[in-house]
Every structure is written in C-alpha cells, then in structure tokens.
Amino acid sequence: MTTVAAAPRPHFINPQLAGETFLWPAGPVGVVLSHGFTATTAEVRPLAQRLHAAGYSVAGPLLPGHGTTPEDLNTRRWPEWVAAVEAAYQALAGQCQRVFLGGESMGAMLALNVASRHPEAAGLLLYAPAIQTTARLRDIALAALASRVQPVRAKPRRAPTPVDPFWQGYDVYPTRALLQFFQLQWETRRLLPRVQPPVLIIQGRLDLTVHPLAGALIEAGIASARQELHWMERSTHCVVLDEELPRIAELTLAFLTRHAG
C-alpha cells in the first residue's frame, strides 16, 4: 500500500503539533482556555494539561479561521471568535458547577468580552492580555491601507526563543483579520466596566507585543475589586509556553482554588 505524504501547508508553523478543539471532562469546575491571534490550541495545551491533571475540566476552542489558512482567517469577523468562546463556555457550564474563562493574548481579550455577559463566571485567567498592544495609531492606519492590496504581511523577524518548538500557527499576519483584531480591542475595552468576576492577570516582562500597561488598564476598567497582577521576569509574549510556565501553573491553580466556590 502506497502512503501519500501530506501536502505542505504554506505559512503554517509546526503542523505536527495537536492544535484542534478539545474538551477534557474531569471535575465539577471547568476552565475555558482560548488561544491568541494566528495561533491554535497548541498554545494553551501545556497549561490545560496541568489544570486537567489537577482535576479541572478544560475546554480549548480552535477559533474560526485558525489552523486552516491565512486566506481563511481573512474572511472571518471578530464576532465569530467571540461566539466560539461563548459556545465553549456554555458547553462546560452544562456539565460543571462553576466555569472560569481564560486565554492567551487575544484569547484573554475574548475571555473578557464573554465575561462581560456572564457575571456568574467563577473568574478570569488573563495571560498577556492584548487589550492594549505596542501598535500605534499609525500602525493601525497602515494595516487598514495594506489590507486593500496586501492580503498577508510577514511577521517581523526575531531571535529564536524557547517557545518556538511548541507554538503552532501562521508565520504571517492576514491583514484583513488584523483589522478585526483591532476592532475586537475597541469593542472589548468598551465592555470592561461590565466585567465582575475575579481576575488573574499574568504578563511577561520581555513581551514586545502587549503594552506593559495592559494589565493596569484592565484593573482600572473592570468592575471587579478582586484582582491579581503578576509579572514573569523571564517570559516573552507567549507566557503560557515560556520557561516560567511552572510558576504560572502554580499561580493559576492557587487562584482557581480561592475562587472555585
């Protein structure tokens, strides 16, 4: 029998990793973990595995347009990403007594967005929340212009990091989808005063993508008075894959214990 090799996937990094939607039942407390822009669920799986091993039910939705092609992502709109996280939350809420919402980067933004309509959520786990990035208004304006003539844009080159073997996703920015990301930022900031559950925020000190003041912006904007902000001194943007993941898992499990009810 002849085996046909899988066709290469242009602009897709680490296709050998598992990056599909997952739902791992366990105990009566659930956690939704959402990945970031251009990534897949491979980004949150190492943390999800630790939480599941500790007895938590964990769900990780693969967001529309992710794990396919950059061209597919360019056809998507930000409400589709919100709807995917909402569906994952509802799925866990149907089988768990309490559910936490969390995510990395854009996934953290989506957790905030969904939580604004669910004051009953047990809490929020926000890793490198992209509510404020280092992009300037000029960068957003250039992205808007580029989206009309340039469907994808190469990501900036950078030095290799320990995260690279474990991150799966596109090595380009789909420019139309990037505008949807910025629209999601605007819409989520507007909803911050409606966010009531307790919040855990973790940022990497070496993060060049999320603005250092992102956590403070969330703390000042949400209605909840139960807030924690922790800095990982050696971590880059993808904190949930970087070298301080064991410490992040420890902080997360302690937060879950305090607020699971």
Backbone torsions as a table, in degrees:
resi	resn	phi	psi	omega
1	MET	NA	130.0	-178.1
2	THR	-87.5	131.2	177.0
3	THR	-96.2	127.1	179.2
4	VAL	-96.4	123.3	-179.5
5	ALA	-67.5	144.7	178.5
6	ALA	-66.0	140.4	179.5
7	ALA	-66.1	140.4	177.9
8	PRO	-62.3	148.6	-178.9
9	ARG	-108.8	107.0	-178.2
10	PRO	-58.1	138.5	174.8
11	HIS	66.5	17.1	-178.7
12	PHE	-115.1	119.6	-174.9
13	ILE	-93.8	138.5	176.0
14	ASN	54.7	57.0	-179.4
15	PRO	-64.9	-16.0	-178.5
16	GLN	-73.8	-15.1	-178.9
17	LEU	-78.7	153.2	174.2
18	ALA	-77.5	123.4	-177.1
19	GLY	-136.7	14.5	-177.3
20	GLU	-82.9	172.3	174.1
21	THR	-59.4	141.2	175.8
22	PHE	-137.4	153.8	174.3
23	LEU	-144.0	111.1	-175.2
24	TRP	-113.6	98.2	179.2
25	PRO	-67.1	150.0	174.3
26	ALA	-159.1	-108.1	-175.8
27	GLY	-86.4	-172.5	-175.3
28	PRO	-79.3	-2.7	176.7
29	VAL	-111.8	129.9	-176.7
30	GLY	-113.1	157.1	178.0
31	VAL	-136.2	126.9	171.5
32	VAL	-98.0	126.6	178.0
33	LEU	-121.2	118.5	-177.5
34	SER	-106.8	139.7	179.2
35	HIS	-82.2	175.4	-176.1
36	GLY	-94.9	-178.3	-177.8
37	PHE	-64.2	129.0	-179.2
38	THR	72.9	0.0	-178.7
39	ALA	-95.7	-168.8	173.6
40	THR	-137.1	-176.0	179.9
41	THR	-68.2	-10.4	173.9
42	ALA	-56.5	-28.0	-177.3
43	GLU	-65.8	-34.0	-175.5
44	VAL	-107.2	-2.8	-175.7
45	ARG	-63.7	-42.4	179.8
46	PRO	-58.2	-41.5	176.4
47	LEU	-69.4	-42.3	179.7
48	ALA	-58.6	-39.8	179.6
49	GLN	-63.7	-38.3	178.2
50	ARG	-67.1	-40.9	179.5
51	LEU	-68.1	-40.6	179.2
52	HIS	-64.5	-40.3	178.5
53	ALA	-63.7	-25.2	178.7
54	ALA	-86.1	0.9	174.6
55	GLY	104.8	7.3	179.7
56	TYR	-93.5	140.4	169.7
57	SER	-75.2	136.1	-174.2
58	VAL	-134.2	136.0	176.8
59	ALA	-123.9	139.9	177.0
60	GLY	-134.7	102.1	-179.7
61	PRO	-79.5	136.8	169.6
62	LEU	-83.0	116.7	-173.0
63	LEU	-71.3	146.2	-179.7
64	PRO	-53.4	134.7	179.7
65	GLY	87.0	-6.1	179.6
66	HIS	-102.9	147.5	-178.9
67	GLY	75.5	10.9	179.0
68	THR	-119.6	-93.9	177.3
69	THR	-143.8	154.4	174.9
70	PRO	-58.2	-33.0	179.7
71	GLU	-64.6	-38.5	176.9
72	ASP	-64.2	-44.6	179.9
73	LEU	-59.9	-33.7	179.0
74	ASN	-65.7	-17.0	-179.5
75	THR	-92.1	-4.5	-174.0
76	ARG	-93.3	160.0	179.1
77	ARG	-124.0	151.9	-173.4
78	TRP	-57.7	-33.2	178.0
79	PRO	-61.7	-25.3	176.8
80	GLU	-66.0	-37.4	179.0
81	TRP	-68.6	-41.7	177.0
82	VAL	-61.3	-43.4	-178.7
83	ALA	-62.2	-36.0	179.7
84	ALA	-65.8	-40.3	178.4
85	VAL	-71.1	-39.1	175.9
86	GLU	-58.5	-43.8	179.9
87	ALA	-63.9	-40.4	178.2
88	ALA	-65.1	-39.6	177.4
89	TYR	-62.4	-45.9	-179.4
90	GLN	-64.2	-37.9	179.5
91	ALA	-62.2	-43.8	178.4
92	LEU	-71.9	-38.3	-179.8
93	ALA	-61.9	-26.0	179.0
94	GLY	-74.1	-14.2	-178.4
95	GLN	-129.2	-2.5	-179.2
96	CYS	-122.4	155.1	178.5
97	GLN	-77.0	-38.5	178.4
98	ARG	-135.6	148.1	-179.6
99	VAL	-135.4	132.0	173.0
100	PHE	-97.7	149.4	175.3
101	LEU	-113.3	133.3	-179.7
102	GLY	-152.7	172.6	177.8
103	GLY	174.8	168.1	179.0
104	GLU	-104.8	128.1	173.7
105	SER	60.7	-114.0	176.4
106	MET	-62.8	-30.7	176.6
107	GLY	-60.8	-35.8	176.1
108	ALA	-67.3	-38.7	175.3
109	MET	-60.8	-42.5	179.6
110	LEU	-64.7	-37.0	176.6
111	ALA	-61.7	-44.1	177.2
112	LEU	-61.5	-44.1	-177.4
113	ASN	-60.7	-49.5	-179.1
114	VAL	-66.9	-39.6	-178.8
115	ALA	-63.5	-25.6	179.3
116	SER	-63.0	-18.9	177.9
117	ARG	-107.6	3.3	-178.2
118	HIS	-134.8	76.6	178.9
119	PRO	-63.6	-16.7	179.2
120	GLU	-78.9	-8.8	178.8
121	ALA	-56.7	142.4	-174.7
122	ALA	-68.6	-28.9	-178.7
123	GLY	170.0	173.9	-178.5
124	LEU	-123.1	137.2	178.1
125	LEU	-116.5	102.1	-171.8
126	LEU	-111.6	109.0	-178.8
127	TYR	-106.1	119.3	-177.3
128	ALA	47.9	55.1	-174.7
129	PRO	-63.9	123.6	-173.5
130	ALA	-87.7	34.6	177.2
131	ILE	-66.9	-23.8	175.0
132	GLN	-143.5	117.7	178.9
133	THR	-105.5	178.3	178.5
134	THR	-81.2	-1.8	176.3
135	ALA	-65.8	139.7	177.8
136	ARG	-100.5	169.9	179.2
137	LEU	-57.6	-34.8	178.4
138	ARG	-63.0	-40.2	179.2
139	ASP	-64.2	-40.0	179.3
140	ILE	-66.6	-40.7	178.6
141	ALA	-64.0	-40.6	178.3
142	LEU	-66.2	-37.1	177.4
143	ALA	-63.9	-38.5	178.4
144	ALA	-63.6	-41.6	178.4
145	LEU	-67.9	-43.0	-177.5
146	ALA	-64.7	-31.9	-175.9
147	SER	-63.3	-19.8	-178.7
148	ARG	-80.3	-25.0	-174.7
149	VAL	-127.1	-14.2	-174.4
150	GLN	-131.2	97.5	-175.3
151	PRO	-61.2	-34.0	178.6
152	VAL	-131.9	152.3	179.3
153	ARG	-131.9	134.0	-179.0
154	ALA	-62.6	141.7	174.5
155	LYS	-74.1	150.4	-179.8
156	PRO	-60.6	142.6	176.4
157	ARG	-73.1	145.4	180.0
158	ARG	-148.8	167.3	177.8
159	ALA	-69.9	148.3	177.2
160	PRO	-58.8	148.6	178.7
161	THR	-130.5	165.3	177.3
162	PRO	-62.8	-17.3	-178.2
163	VAL	-72.7	-30.4	-166.9
164	ASP	-51.4	-44.0	-177.8
165	PRO	-69.1	-14.5	-173.0
166	PHE	-110.8	-2.6	-178.2
167	TRP	-98.7	133.9	179.1
168	GLN	-122.8	137.1	177.9
169	GLY	157.8	-162.5	-176.0
170	TYR	-85.8	143.8	176.5
171	ASP	-95.6	13.3	176.4
172	VAL	-133.1	162.3	171.9
173	TYR	-99.6	116.2	169.9
174	PRO	-69.0	116.8	-166.6
175	THR	-68.8	-35.6	178.0
176	ARG	-68.0	-39.1	177.4
177	ALA	-66.8	-32.7	178.3
178	LEU	-61.7	-37.5	176.2
179	LEU	-64.5	-35.6	176.2
180	GLN	-65.4	-36.3	175.5
181	PHE	-59.2	-47.5	180.0
182	PHE	-65.5	-34.6	176.7
183	GLN	-65.9	-40.1	177.0
184	LEU	-61.6	-39.7	175.9
185	GLN	-55.5	-50.8	-177.4
186	TRP	-60.7	-47.7	-177.6
187	GLU	-64.7	-38.2	-177.7
188	THR	-72.2	-38.8	175.9
189	ARG	-58.1	-39.4	-179.7
190	ARG	-63.3	-27.6	-176.4
191	LEU	-91.4	-7.0	-174.9
192	LEU	-52.6	-41.9	-178.5
193	PRO	-62.3	-14.0	179.7
194	ARG	-91.7	-3.9	-176.5
195	VAL	-83.6	116.5	-174.3
196	GLN	-110.1	-27.5	-176.9
197	PRO	-64.9	158.5	174.5
198	PRO	-61.6	151.8	-170.8
199	VAL	-130.9	132.6	169.7
200	LEU	-109.9	124.4	179.2
201	ILE	-119.2	130.3	177.1
202	ILE	-129.3	125.9	178.8
203	GLN	-125.3	150.9	176.9
204	GLY	-93.5	132.3	-179.4
205	ARG	-65.2	-24.8	-178.2
206	LEU	-99.2	15.0	-179.7
207	ASP	-71.7	120.5	178.7
208	LEU	-100.2	1.7	-176.8
209	THR	-103.1	-51.1	180.0
210	VAL	-88.2	135.6	-179.1
211	HIS	-65.1	140.7	179.5
212	PRO	-57.0	-24.7	-178.5
213	LEU	-89.8	5.2	-177.6
214	ALA	-58.8	-46.2	180.0
215	GLY	-62.2	-43.1	179.0
216	ALA	-64.3	-36.0	177.5
217	LEU	-61.4	-42.1	178.9
218	ILE	-66.7	-45.8	-179.5
219	GLU	-57.6	-40.5	-178.4
220	ALA	-76.0	-24.0	-172.2
221	GLY	-95.1	-25.2	-174.4
222	ILE	-85.4	163.1	-179.0
223	ALA	-82.0	-23.2	-176.1
224	SER	-69.3	137.2	175.2
225	ALA	-95.0	-5.2	-177.9
226	ARG	-98.1	93.3	-172.3
227	GLN	-133.6	144.6	173.2
228	GLU	-134.0	136.9	174.7
229	LEU	-128.4	122.8	-179.1
230	HIS	-123.9	140.5	177.8
231	TRP	-107.4	132.8	173.3
232	MET	-99.1	110.0	-169.0
233	GLU	-67.6	-25.0	-175.7
234	ARG	-111.8	10.8	-173.6
235	SER	-102.7	147.2	177.4
236	THR	-94.7	-158.4	-173.7
237	HIS	-60.5	-46.5	-176.7
238	CYS	-84.9	74.9	-172.6
239	VAL	-62.5	-30.5	-176.1
240	VAL	-78.9	1.0	173.0
241	LEU	-119.7	-5.9	-173.1
242	ASP	-84.8	-177.9	-169.6
243	GLU	-67.4	-17.9	-179.8
244	GLU	-95.4	18.0	177.6
245	LEU	-55.1	-42.1	178.5
246	PRO	-56.3	-40.5	177.6
247	ARG	-67.5	-39.4	178.5
248	ILE	-64.0	-42.0	177.6
249	ALA	-62.3	-39.5	179.1
250	GLU	-63.4	-46.8	178.5
251	LEU	-63.4	-39.0	-179.2
252	THR	-66.1	-46.3	-179.1
253	LEU	-64.0	-37.1	177.7
254	ALA	-65.6	-41.3	177.8
255	PHE	-63.6	-45.0	179.3
256	LEU	-60.1	-42.9	179.1
257	THR	-61.1	-42.1	-177.5
258	ARG	-67.9	-33.2	-169.7
259	HIS	-115.0	5.9	-178.6
260	ALA	-72.5	-18.1	177.1
261	GLY	75.6	NA	NA
